[in-house]
Amino acid sequence: MGRGDGTGRIVSPPDADDAGTRILHVDMDAFYAAVAVLDDPSLAGKPIIVGGVERRGVVSSASYEARRFGVRSAMPVARALQLCPQAIVVPTTFERYTEISRRVMEIFRSITPLVEPLSIDEAFLDVGGARRLWGSPREIAQLIRERVRAETGLTCSVGVAATKHVAKMASTISKPDGLLVVAEDQTLRFLGSRPVGAMWGVGPKAVEALLTRGIRTVADVWDTPRSVLDRALGPAMGERVWHLSRGHDTRQVQTERAEKSISHEETFSQDVHDVTVLRSELRRLADRVGARLRAGGWEAATVSIKVRLSDFSTYSRSQTLPLATNVGQRIGSAAIELLSSVDLSQPVRLIGVRAEKLRPDGTGGLTLWDDDEEWRRVDDALDGARARFGRGAVTRASVLGPRRDVGAMPTNPRPDHEH
């Protein structure tokens, strides 16, 4: 399969058999980098790194030209520039990404209402009911690719299969700008030669556990007793890998997906020793998380923090709240309490706040009194001011002072499908 840099891609012929298929996985190609080229055509064909323009930032995305030097997302920009010194670093522009993502999703929904966005640049489509209007799944995939290119100027890759798992694998293998169709009766043939790491949802630790036992391909999984998989991966993951390797995936396209978590992180331009500054940053990030919770109609039952030290060692801490909340003050207080359990003997490079175990706002029932009534009024005022004047126009006084002493660079908040 491809290595994420476009080499080794596999695509189907124009008349590929699509019998038994109905699921499409559409994935934009190097989306952030492609948008940069769209807005500045002089960047075409050049190695591009999208992320923090400061060397201490992280890579959000990279063009295929940069990926061939080993540049990957989440890599420090400084390391990426060591691998590819000629790369051009461009800043992220989330408003622009959101605008184009909206146009792409509108194209999908003009084909079928059964669209499940996975992130800002990829989605599953169930086209089983769209055949009479648009043709076979393969023809629909070709139409989508043509329309995306014509209406946005960008390219996408599409996997067509009988299940979500195989469709996602197929789109990855066909990148960039490819189409790979896996007919239902060809599913096992397609899967057998794939490396175990190609299976959707099988992460690095699971892959390592399988490789140490000589299980390298999906076909090797077929030949491995279930008891061995369970011992290597645990019963739940062992069962999952056993089924996925055989093409079993009953998951349907879900048109409404609840966010699993909401988070914001901050990478400092200089490592921070001062605990007061760190607490102030947690308050600010907690306010941003709370605002997103309220905007989405959610409240969180769990708050967690992420702390990365100067040596890149990373720690996470979490706590379940007595009552679910979307109040920034309550989230910030929990985050600060969690910070006290982290050994800060080294300065801090990155800090983040995450709200987890989300549920619709108000489902926790009524209480006799609301301890957060005053803070809810503060949040309401902040939300109103931000809606009128913009996010940076107003904030708590408690987060203003320390931030004058430290330049901070936002780590790109990632949509939570994942985040």
C-alpha positions as CSV (number, residue, x, y, z in Angstrom):
1,M,0.0,0.0,0.0
2,G,1.0,3.6,-0.2
3,R,3.2,5.1,2.5
4,G,1.3,8.4,2.8
5,D,3.6,10.1,0.3
6,G,1.8,8.9,-2.9
7,T,4.2,6.1,-3.8
8,G,2.9,2.6,-4.3
9,R,-0.7,3.8,-5.0
10,I,-3.2,1.4,-6.5
11,V,-6.2,2.5,-8.6
12,S,-8.9,0.7,-10.5
13,P,-9.5,0.7,-14.2
14,P,-12.5,2.8,-15.5
15,D,-14.7,-0.3,-15.9
16,A,-13.9,-1.9,-12.5
17,D,-16.4,-4.4,-11.2
18,D,-18.4,-2.8,-8.3
19,A,-20.8,-5.6,-7.6
20,G,-22.1,-5.7,-4.1
21,T,-20.7,-2.3,-3.1
22,R,-22.6,0.7,-1.7
23,I,-20.2,2.5,0.6
24,L,-17.8,5.3,-0.5
25,H,-15.0,6.8,1.6
26,V,-14.0,10.2,0.1
27,D,-10.8,11.7,1.4
28,M,-9.4,15.1,0.2
29,D,-5.7,14.9,-0.8
30,A,-3.3,16.7,1.5
31,F,-6.2,19.1,2.2
32,Y,-4.4,21.9,4.1
33,A,-1.5,21.9,1.7
34,A,-3.7,21.7,-1.3
35,V,-5.7,24.7,-0.1
36,A,-2.4,26.7,0.2
37,V,-1.6,25.9,-3.4
38,L,-5.1,26.8,-4.5
39,D,-4.7,30.2,-2.9
40,D,-1.1,30.7,-4.1
41,P,-0.5,28.7,-7.3
42,S,3.2,29.6,-7.2
43,L,3.5,26.8,-4.5
44,A,2.4,24.1,-6.9
45,G,4.9,21.2,-7.1
46,K,6.9,22.5,-4.1
47,P,7.4,20.8,-0.7
48,I,5.0,22.6,1.6
49,I,4.7,22.3,5.4
50,V,1.4,23.7,6.9
51,G,1.6,24.5,10.6
52,G,3.2,26.9,13.1
53,V,5.4,29.4,11.2
54,E,7.7,29.4,14.3
55,R,10.2,26.5,14.3
56,R,8.7,25.4,17.6
57,G,5.3,24.7,16.0
58,V,4.0,21.4,14.8
59,V,3.2,20.2,11.3
60,S,-0.6,20.1,10.6
61,S,-0.2,18.8,7.1
62,A,2.4,18.5,4.3
63,S,2.3,18.3,0.5
64,Y,3.2,15.0,-1.1
65,E,6.5,16.5,-2.2
66,A,7.4,17.1,1.5
67,R,6.1,13.8,2.6
68,R,8.6,12.0,0.4
69,F,11.3,13.4,2.6
70,G,9.7,11.8,5.7
71,V,7.7,14.9,6.8
72,R,4.6,13.8,8.7
73,S,1.7,15.5,10.6
74,A,2.2,16.2,14.3
75,M,6.0,16.3,13.8
76,P,7.8,19.4,15.2
77,V,8.4,22.0,12.4
78,A,12.1,22.1,13.3
79,R,12.4,18.4,12.7
80,A,10.5,18.6,9.4
81,L,12.8,21.3,8.2
82,Q,15.8,19.1,9.0
83,L,14.4,16.4,6.8
84,C,13.3,18.8,4.1
85,P,15.3,22.1,4.4
86,Q,13.9,23.5,1.1
87,A,10.3,23.2,2.4
88,I,8.1,26.3,2.5
89,V,6.2,26.7,5.8
90,V,2.8,28.3,5.5
91,P,0.4,29.1,8.4
92,T,-2.9,27.4,8.9
93,T,-6.1,29.2,7.9
94,F,-9.0,27.4,9.5
95,E,-11.6,29.7,8.3
96,R,-10.6,28.9,4.7
97,Y,-10.5,25.2,5.4
98,T,-14.0,25.3,6.9
99,E,-15.3,27.3,3.9
100,I,-14.0,24.7,1.4
101,S,-15.0,21.7,3.6
102,R,-18.6,23.1,3.6
103,R,-18.6,23.2,-0.2
104,V,-17.3,19.7,-0.5
105,M,-19.8,18.3,2.0
106,E,-22.6,20.1,0.0
107,I,-21.4,18.2,-3.1
108,F,-21.7,14.9,-1.2
109,R,-25.2,15.7,0.1
110,S,-26.4,16.6,-3.4
111,I,-25.7,13.0,-4.3
112,T,-27.1,11.3,-1.2
113,P,-28.4,12.4,2.2
114,L,-26.5,9.5,3.8
115,V,-23.3,11.3,4.5
116,E,-21.1,10.8,7.6
117,P,-18.3,13.4,7.9
118,L,-15.3,11.9,9.8
119,S,-13.4,15.1,9.8
120,I,-13.1,18.4,7.9
121,D,-11.7,16.6,4.8
122,E,-13.2,13.1,4.7
123,A,-16.6,11.4,4.8
124,F,-18.4,8.1,4.3
125,L,-21.3,8.0,1.8
126,D,-24.0,5.3,1.4
127,V,-25.0,5.5,-2.2
128,G,-27.2,2.4,-2.3
129,G,-30.3,4.5,-2.7
130,A,-28.8,6.8,-5.3
131,R,-28.3,4.3,-8.1
132,R,-31.4,5.3,-10.1
133,L,-30.3,9.0,-10.2
134,W,-26.6,8.7,-10.6
135,G,-25.6,5.2,-11.6
136,S,-23.5,2.5,-10.0
137,P,-21.3,3.2,-7.0
138,R,-18.2,3.3,-9.2
139,E,-19.9,5.8,-11.5
140,I,-21.0,7.9,-8.5
141,A,-17.4,7.9,-7.2
142,Q,-16.2,9.1,-10.6
143,L,-18.8,11.8,-10.6
144,I,-17.9,13.0,-7.1
145,R,-14.2,13.3,-8.1
146,E,-15.1,15.3,-11.2
147,R,-17.4,17.6,-9.3
148,V,-15.0,18.2,-6.4
149,R,-12.2,19.1,-8.9
150,A,-14.5,21.3,-11.0
151,E,-16.2,23.2,-8.1
152,T,-13.3,23.5,-5.7
153,G,-10.1,23.1,-7.7
154,L,-9.0,20.3,-5.4
155,T,-8.5,16.6,-5.8
156,C,-9.9,13.7,-3.7
157,S,-9.4,10.0,-3.5
158,V,-12.3,7.6,-3.2
159,G,-12.6,4.0,-2.0
160,V,-15.7,2.0,-3.0
161,A,-16.5,-1.2,-1.1
162,A,-19.2,-3.2,0.6
163,T,-18.2,-2.0,4.1
164,K,-16.9,1.2,5.7
165,H,-13.6,-0.5,6.8
166,V,-12.7,-1.7,3.3
167,A,-13.8,1.5,1.7
168,K,-11.5,3.6,4.0
169,M,-8.6,1.2,3.3
170,A,-9.2,1.5,-0.4
171,S,-9.2,5.3,-0.4
172,T,-5.9,5.4,1.5
173,I,-4.2,3.0,-1.0
174,S,-5.4,5.1,-4.0
175,K,-4.0,8.4,-2.8
176,P,-3.5,10.9,-4.2
177,D,-6.2,11.6,-6.8
178,G,-7.2,8.0,-7.2
179,L,-10.2,5.7,-7.2
180,L,-10.1,2.1,-6.0
181,V,-13.1,-0.2,-6.2
182,V,-13.3,-3.5,-4.2
183,A,-16.1,-5.7,-5.3
184,E,-17.8,-7.6,-2.5
185,D,-16.6,-11.0,-3.7
186,Q,-13.0,-9.6,-4.0
187,T,-12.9,-8.4,-0.4
188,L,-10.8,-11.2,1.1
189,R,-8.4,-11.2,-1.9
190,F,-8.0,-7.4,-1.4
191,L,-7.4,-7.7,2.4
192,G,-5.1,-10.7,2.4
193,S,-1.9,-9.1,1.1
194,R,-2.4,-5.9,3.1
195,P,-0.1,-5.2,6.1
196,V,-1.8,-5.5,9.5
197,G,-1.2,-1.8,10.1
198,A,-3.5,-1.0,7.1
199,M,-6.6,-2.1,9.0
200,W,-8.6,0.9,10.1
201,G,-8.4,1.4,13.8
202,V,-5.4,-0.9,14.4
203,G,-2.9,1.5,16.0
204,P,0.9,1.4,16.4
205,K,0.9,-0.5,19.7
206,A,-1.4,-3.2,18.3
207,V,0.7,-3.4,15.2
208,E,3.8,-3.8,17.3
209,A,2.2,-6.6,19.3
210,L,1.2,-8.4,16.1
211,L,4.6,-8.0,14.4
212,T,6.5,-9.4,17.4
213,R,4.5,-12.6,16.9
214,G,5.3,-12.8,13.2
215,I,1.8,-11.6,12.2
216,R,2.6,-9.2,9.4
217,T,-0.2,-9.4,6.9
218,V,-4.0,-9.7,7.1
219,A,-3.6,-13.2,5.7
220,D,-1.3,-14.0,8.7
221,V,-4.2,-13.0,11.0
222,W,-6.4,-15.6,9.3
223,D,-3.9,-18.3,10.2
224,T,-3.6,-17.2,13.8
225,P,-5.7,-18.8,16.5
226,R,-8.2,-16.4,18.1
227,S,-6.7,-17.2,21.6
228,V,-3.3,-15.9,20.4
229,L,-4.9,-12.6,19.1
230,D,-6.6,-12.2,22.4
231,R,-3.4,-12.7,24.4
232,A,-1.5,-10.3,22.2
233,L,-4.2,-7.5,21.9
234,G,-6.7,-8.2,24.7
235,P,-10.1,-9.8,24.1
236,A,-11.9,-6.8,22.7
237,M,-9.2,-5.8,20.2
238,G,-8.5,-9.4,19.4
239,E,-12.1,-9.9,18.4
240,R,-12.1,-6.7,16.4
241,V,-9.0,-7.6,14.4
242,W,-10.3,-11.1,13.8
243,H,-13.6,-9.8,12.3
244,L,-12.0,-6.9,10.3
245,S,-9.4,-9.2,8.8
246,R,-12.3,-11.3,7.4
247,G,-14.2,-8.3,6.0
248,H,-16.8,-8.3,8.7
249,D,-18.0,-4.8,9.4
250,T,-21.7,-4.1,10.2
251,R,-21.2,-0.4,10.9
252,Q,-23.7,1.8,8.9
253,V,-23.2,5.3,7.7
254,Q,-24.4,7.6,10.5
255,T,-25.7,11.0,9.3
256,E,-25.6,12.4,12.8
257,R,-22.4,12.0,14.8
258,A,-21.9,13.2,18.4
259,E,-18.5,14.7,19.1
260,K,-16.6,12.4,21.5
261,S,-14.5,15.2,22.9
262,I,-13.6,18.8,22.5
263,S,-10.1,20.1,23.2
264,H,-7.7,23.0,22.7
265,E,-3.9,23.0,23.1
266,E,-1.2,25.6,23.3
267,T,2.4,25.2,22.2
268,F,4.6,27.9,23.8
269,S,7.2,29.7,21.8
270,Q,9.5,29.5,24.9
271,D,9.3,26.7,27.5
272,V,7.4,27.9,30.6
273,H,8.6,27.4,34.2
274,D,6.1,29.7,35.9
275,V,3.1,27.7,37.3
276,T,1.1,30.9,37.4
277,V,1.4,31.3,33.7
278,L,0.4,27.6,33.2
279,R,-2.7,28.1,35.3
280,S,-3.6,31.2,33.4
281,E,-3.3,29.2,30.1
282,L,-5.5,26.4,31.5
283,R,-8.1,29.0,32.4
284,R,-8.0,30.5,28.9
285,L,-8.1,27.1,27.1
286,A,-10.9,26.0,29.5
287,D,-13.0,29.0,28.4
288,R,-12.5,28.1,24.8
289,V,-13.5,24.5,25.4
290,G,-16.5,25.7,27.4
291,A,-17.6,28.0,24.6
292,R,-17.5,25.2,22.1
293,L,-19.5,22.9,24.4
294,R,-22.2,25.6,24.8
295,A,-22.2,26.3,21.1
296,G,-22.8,22.6,20.3
297,G,-25.4,22.1,23.1
298,W,-23.1,19.7,25.0
299,E,-21.8,19.3,28.6
300,A,-18.9,17.2,29.7
301,A,-18.7,14.7,32.5
302,T,-14.9,14.4,32.4
303,V,-12.1,17.0,32.1
304,S,-8.5,16.0,31.2
305,I,-5.3,17.9,30.6
306,K,-2.2,17.2,28.5
307,V,1.2,18.5,29.5
308,R,4.3,18.1,27.3
309,L,7.7,19.0,28.9
310,S,10.8,20.3,27.3
311,D,12.2,16.8,26.7
312,F,8.9,15.9,24.9
313,S,7.8,13.6,27.6
314,T,4.0,13.9,27.7
315,Y,1.6,13.4,30.6
316,S,-2.2,13.3,30.7
317,R,-4.5,13.5,33.7
318,S,-8.3,13.3,34.0
319,Q,-11.1,13.5,36.5
320,T,-14.8,12.8,36.4
321,L,-16.8,15.8,37.6
322,P,-19.6,15.5,40.3
323,L,-21.9,17.0,37.7
324,A,-21.5,17.4,34.0
325,T,-20.8,21.0,32.9
326,N,-20.1,23.4,30.1
327,V,-19.0,26.2,32.5
328,G,-15.5,27.5,31.7
329,Q,-14.8,28.3,35.3
330,R,-15.6,24.8,36.4
331,I,-13.6,23.2,33.6
332,G,-10.7,25.5,34.4
333,S,-10.7,24.7,38.1
334,A,-10.7,21.0,37.4
335,A,-7.8,21.4,34.9
336,I,-5.7,23.4,37.5
337,E,-6.4,20.8,40.1
338,L,-5.1,18.1,37.7
339,L,-2.0,20.2,36.9
340,S,-0.9,19.9,40.6
341,S,-0.5,16.1,40.1
342,V,2.0,16.5,37.3
343,D,5.8,16.7,38.1
344,L,6.9,20.1,36.7
345,S,10.6,19.6,37.4
346,Q,11.1,20.5,33.8
347,P,9.7,23.5,31.9
348,V,6.5,23.0,29.9
349,R,6.4,23.1,26.1
350,L,2.7,22.4,25.4
351,I,-0.4,22.4,27.5
352,G,-4.0,21.4,26.7
353,V,-7.5,21.0,28.1
354,R,-10.0,18.4,26.9
355,A,-13.7,17.9,27.7
356,E,-14.8,14.2,27.4
357,K,-17.8,12.0,27.9
358,L,-20.1,14.5,26.2
359,R,-23.8,14.4,26.5
360,P,-26.6,16.8,25.5
361,D,-26.8,19.9,27.7
362,G,-29.4,19.6,30.5
363,T,-29.7,15.8,30.5
364,G,-28.3,15.5,34.0
365,G,-31.6,16.7,35.5
366,L,-32.5,19.6,37.7
367,T,-30.9,20.4,41.0
368,L,-32.3,22.4,43.9
369,W,-29.6,25.1,43.4
370,D,-27.0,26.0,40.9
371,D,-23.5,26.6,42.4
372,D,-22.4,27.9,39.0
373,E,-25.2,30.4,38.4
374,E,-22.9,33.4,38.6
375,W,-20.3,31.9,36.4
376,R,-23.0,30.9,33.8
377,R,-23.9,34.6,33.6
378,V,-20.2,35.4,33.0
379,D,-20.1,32.8,30.2
380,D,-23.3,34.2,28.7
381,A,-21.7,37.6,28.6
382,L,-18.5,36.3,27.1
383,D,-20.4,34.4,24.5
384,G,-22.4,37.4,23.5
385,A,-19.4,39.6,23.3
386,R,-17.5,37.1,21.2
387,A,-20.4,36.7,18.8
388,R,-20.5,40.4,18.3
389,F,-16.9,41.4,18.3
390,G,-14.9,38.2,17.6
391,R,-13.2,35.6,19.8
392,G,-10.2,37.6,20.8
393,A,-12.1,40.8,21.6
394,V,-12.9,39.8,25.2
395,T,-11.6,37.5,27.9
396,R,-11.3,37.1,31.6
397,A,-9.0,39.6,33.4
398,S,-7.3,36.6,35.1
399,V,-5.7,35.4,31.9
400,L,-4.4,38.7,30.7
401,G,-1.4,39.4,33.0
402,P,0.7,36.3,32.7
403,R,0.3,36.0,28.9
404,R,2.1,39.3,28.4
405,D,5.3,37.5,29.6
406,V,5.1,34.5,27.3
407,G,4.6,34.4,23.6
408,A,2.2,31.5,22.9
409,M,1.4,29.8,19.6
410,P,-1.9,27.9,19.3
411,T,-1.5,24.3,18.3
412,N,-4.0,23.7,15.6
413,P,-7.3,22.5,17.2
414,R,-8.3,19.3,15.4
415,P,-11.9,18.4,14.9
416,D,-12.9,15.6,17.3
417,H,-13.7,12.5,15.5
418,E,-10.5,12.0,16.9
419,H,-11.1,15.4,18.6
